[in-house]
Amino acid sequence: MIDVRFIESADGFAAIAPAWRALAATVPDVLPFLTPHWCTAWYSTFASRADPRVIVVFEGKRLDAVMPLMFQRVLRGPGLSVRFDYDKTDKAILSHKPRFRFLPIRQLTFPMNLESASLRGGILSRPGREMSVLRALFAAFESRSDWDLAVLPCDGETAKKWSEVLNSTAMPFFVRDGHRQFYTTKITQTWDDYLLTKSKKFRQNSRRSDVAAMKFDRRLQSWTLTGAEVTEEKLAHFFEIGRRSWKIGARKGVDFYLPITDKLTEFNRRVCGLNSLSDVTPVLHLVGGSELYAGMLCFKSGGRLLASQTYYDFSVRHISPGRLLAREVWRWSWDNKVNIIDWNGFSSYVQSFADHSDDFFQVLVFRNNLGGRMLKTLSEKMGGSLLSQGLTND
């Protein structure tokens, strides 16, 4: 017997956390964004901005699926285009502010925003049960009337699966290109062996980075802290590097700038400090000598290492600190049996270390009423959809 429930309170999250954690353990390379550890930290930090909505699917007493969501009342333009500001408060840090946003929308999407360095989410489901729980989850959407639009970013394979199920419902929907790729690397060899597979130019740049680093500071080294070693003091040092980074100020050609806000640091302290929830482990890679110059905060869940945030002092950009960090991350991953490094980014820099990329799309789902059908028609006309791939319904 399938039982679908909506959970919207802290007590409800606490009640299902053990079963949720056990479910996450059945997925080998689970995204941190889908664990109770991450979602507990996110909902606790950003509760004043968005209401939590978690849909769970039980088969008898066994938890088979979890879909973490957030609810906000937002203003959107007629194309319903969302590139970065899934959380409406992120609009303030975009380099180019969206215009003509006048449609009041009750929006559902995954719990994500720029301050948490996450623009992805998804559905955590028991292996082998994906399609059956999808039908139950989207049927739950249909049963509610307190929303207008769900904006669900996902990779292409997932978009096709969701579209197949949505086509069996009465809810209007379509799929739109997300204009974004996320890069990953499978760790099947050591860093030194990996270098041998790269181009001559890549290897030369790596050697130049080492030489420049030693000339700059002979005491320069890299090291890694994990778990309880990632203390509040260490995080404070990491974010101090961030305050000296180019990322926190406007820069030509950059889509957004991300100041080190109280919410950003609070969220990361929560994720790193929830040691009783063992499904996510913080991993902090640092580069320093006479002082700290660069750092990368990662989170390990199952066999996946997520590169959450990277900062380096702008004054040391000539030594390519990102390359030094990538090498440290790779070596640590090899030593600690990481299967996948998820670079959590879409820049040309992370692309140079990746061996796989996923094109991301947006599945836009509308209420099955006159307003929903009108919104879908307007959005397709103004913003476009992937009609040629059949990823839509009418």
N, C-alpha and C positions, 0 to 999 in steps of 0.2 A: 504494500500500500504506500503510494507516494504522498508525502505531506510537505506542502510548501508554506513557508512562514516568512513574514517580514519582521526584522528585528531593528528597533529604532532607539534602544536605550542601552546605557552602560551595563545595567544588570543583565540584559539579554545577551550582550557580547560575552560577559564573564561566564554565563551559563554554558555557552556553546564553545568556549575557547579550547577546552581539552579535546573535544571531538574535531574541531577545526584544525588544531595542531596535528592530530593523528592523520587527518585527511591530507594535509600538506606533505606529510612524510611519505605518502604513497606516490608522490610526483617527484621523480629523481632530480630534475633541475628547475624546481619551482621558482617563479619570480617572487622576490621579496614582497612586492606590492600585494600579493595574494595571501600573505600569511597573517595570522591574528596578531603577531608581534608588530608588524608594520602598521596594520590598520588601526590597532589600538593606539599607537603613538600618533597617527595622523588624525583620527577623530578627536583625541584628547587635546591636541594642539590647535586644531582649526575649527573646533566646535562652534565658535562664535560666528563663523562665516558660512558654514554649510551644515545642513542637517544630515546625520548618518542614515543610510538606508542599506540594510544588508538582507539579501534574499537567500534563504537556505532551503535545500531540498533534502528531505529524509526519506529513506526507504526503510520503513519500519522504524527501528531505533538507530539505524546506521546513517550517519551524515554522508551524503553523496555529492553535494555541490554547495558552493558558496559564491555569491556574486556581490562583492562590496560596491556600494554606490554612495554618491552624495547628492543632496537635493539643494538647489538654489533658485531663487527668483532672479532672473537676469534680464537685461535688455539686449536684444540681438537685431542685426540688420535683416533686411528681407531675404538675403541669401543664406541666412543662418550659418554664416561662415565662422569657424572657430579654428584658429591656428595654434595659439599658445594659451589664451586666457579661458581655459575651461573653468577655472575658478575666476569669477568676475573681478576679484580684487587684483589679479595679476595684470589687468589692463594698465595699472599705474606704472609698471616697470617696462612696458613695451616701448621700443624706440619709435615705432610708428603707431600712433593711437588709432584704433578702428573708429570709423565714422558712420553716421547715419544709423545708429542703433536706437530704435524707438519702439520695437515690438516687445511687450512684456511676455516673458516665457517662463513657465515652471519647468526647469531643466533637471534631468537626471544625467549623471555621468559618473565615471569612476572617481574615487577619492584621490585627486592628483592636483598638483599645482607646481609652479616654478620654484617656490620656496622649499618644497620637499624634493626638488630635483627629480620629479617623476611626471611623465606625460603619458603613462601607460597604465593599464589595469587589465581586467579580464574576468574570466570565470574559472574558479578552481573546481575541477570535477574529478571524480574517481576514474582511473583508467578503465576504459571499456564501457563507461556509462555516459560518455559525452553527449551523444545525440538525444538520448531519452531525457536527461536532465535539462538540456536546452529547451525541449518542448515544454517541460514543466515551468521553467523560469520565464519564458516568454508568455506562457498562459497566465502567469502571475502578473505580468505587466498589464495584460488586457483586463484583468480583474480590478485594477485600480483606476480611479478617476482624478487623483490629485497630482497629475503631471500633464505636460503638453508635448514635450520633446525629450528623447534620450539620445545623447551624442556619445557614441561608443567607438573609440579608436581601437584598431586591431590590425594584425597583419593580413595579407591577402588570403591565405588558406583559411584563417578563422572567419574572415568576412564571407567567404563562400558557404561555409558551414552554417553560419548564422542566417544567411540569406535563404538557404534551403528550408530552414525551420520557419523563418518569418513568412515565407511564401505560403505556408500552411495556416497562417493566422489571418485575421481580417485587418490587422494593423498596417497602415500605409508605411512604407519605408523605402529608402534607397541608399546606395553606397557611393561615397565620394572619395576621390583621391586625397590622401592626407598630405601629399607633397613632402614626405619625410621618410627617411630610412634609418633603421637602427642596426648597429654593427655588433657582431659577436665574433669570438675566436674560439675554436676548439683546441684545447691544450693536449696535444698528442706527442710533444717533443720538448726538449729543453730549449732555453733561450739561445744557446750557442748553436744548436742544430737548426733552430728556426732561422737564425741569421744566414746560414748557408743557403737557405731557399730564397732569400731576398735578392734584390738587384744589387749590382755593384755600387750604385749611387746610394742606396739605402745603407749598405754596410759602411761606406765612406762617411756618411752623415753620422752614423753611430759612433765611429772612431773619433770624428771631429768633436762630437759632444763630450766624449770622455776627456779628450785633451784640453778642451776649453774649460771644463769643470775643474780639472786639477790645477790649471794655471790660475783660475780665479780663486780657489781656496784649497790648499793642499790637504786640509783636514776633511774635505768633503766626503760624505758617505751616505748610504741609504739604509734604512732599516724599517722593520714592520712591527706594529703593535696589534694584538688581537684580544678579543673578549674583554675581560675585566681590566686589561692593561690600557684600554682606551678610556681613560678617566676624564672627568670634566676639565681638569687642568690641561691634559693633552689636547682635548678638543678646543679649549680656549686658545692654545698656541696655534692650532691649525687655522682657526678662524681669524687670528691675527694676521697670518699670511694672506688670507682672503682679503683683508682690508687693505693690503698693499698690492692687490691684484688689479689688472685692467678690467676684470669682469664686473667690478662694482660700479664703474662709471660708464657714461655713454661713450661709444666708440663708433666711428663710421663703419657702416656695413654690418653691424651687429644687431640682431633682432630684438634683444632685450638686455638690460643691465640688471644685475641682481645684488642689491646691497645686503650686507650682513645684518639682517633684521633680528629682533628679539624672537620672532616666531620661527625663523630659520634655525637659530641656535637651539631654541627650546625643542623643536621637533627632533633634531639630531641627538640632543642629550637624552631624549626619551627613548629613541631607538637604541642608542648605545647603552642605556641604563637599565633596560628591561631584561636583566640577566636571568630572571626566573623563566622567561619564555625563550626556549633554546632553539627556536626554528630560524632565527636570524643572528648571525655573529658579526659584530663590527670588526673591520680590519682597516687600520690606518697606516698607510705607507708614507714615509717622510724622507726628505733629502735635506741635509744640513751639514754645516761645518762649524765655523765660528758662530753661526746663528742658523735658524731654520729658514730655508729658502723656498721649499715646495712641499706639497702634500696631496695625497689622494685618499679620500674617505670611501671605503667600499663596504659592502654588506654581503656576507656569504649565506646562502640558503640552499641546502642540499648540495648539489655539485656545481652550483652557479655562483660566480662572484660578480656582483653588480658594482661597477665603478660609479659611485653616486656623485661625488663632487671633486674637482681638481682645482687647486689654486697654486700659483707661484708668484713670488715677488717680481714685479715688472722689471726691476733693475738687473735680474739675472736671466733675462730672456735669451741672451746671446749664448748661454751654455745649454740651451734646449732642455730645460728641466722636465718637460713632458716626456721626452724620450727616456730620461733617466728613471722617471717614475714607472713608465710602461715596462721597462726591463725588470724593475723590482717587483712589480705586480706579477709579471710572467713567472719569474723565478719562484716567488712565494706560491703561486698557483700550482706549479709543477710539484713542489715539495709537499703540498697539502692536498693533493688529489682533487683539485678543481677540474671539472670537465669543460666548463664554458666560462670564458670571461665575457661578460655583457658590458660593453663599453658605454651603454646608456647614453649614446650620443649619435649625432648625424653630421659631424664636421669632417672635413678632409683629413684632419689630424688623426682621428680615431680610425678612419677608413684605412689608413696606411698600415695599421696593425691587425686589421680584421681579415677573416677568410670567408665571412658570410654576411649578407645583409638581408633585412626584411623590409619590403615596401609596406608602409602603413597607410591604412584607409580609415574612413569614418563611416560607420553605420548609423544613419539617422532614422530613428523610429518615432512615429507620431501616433497620437491617440486616434482610435477608430471612431471619429465623429466628424461633423462638418468642419469644425475648426482645424482638426488635424489634417484633413484632406486639403483644405485651403492652404495651410502652411506648407505642406509637401509640394503642391503645385507652384506656389510662389518661390520656394527655395530652389526647386529644380530650374525654374526659369531664370532666376537671378544668379544662382551659384553653380549650377550644373550638377550632373550626376553621371554614373557609369552605366548609362542605359544600354550602350553597345555590348556590355558583358552580361546583360540580363539580370544584374544585381539590383532589382527594383521590383515593386509591385504596384498595382493600380487599384 
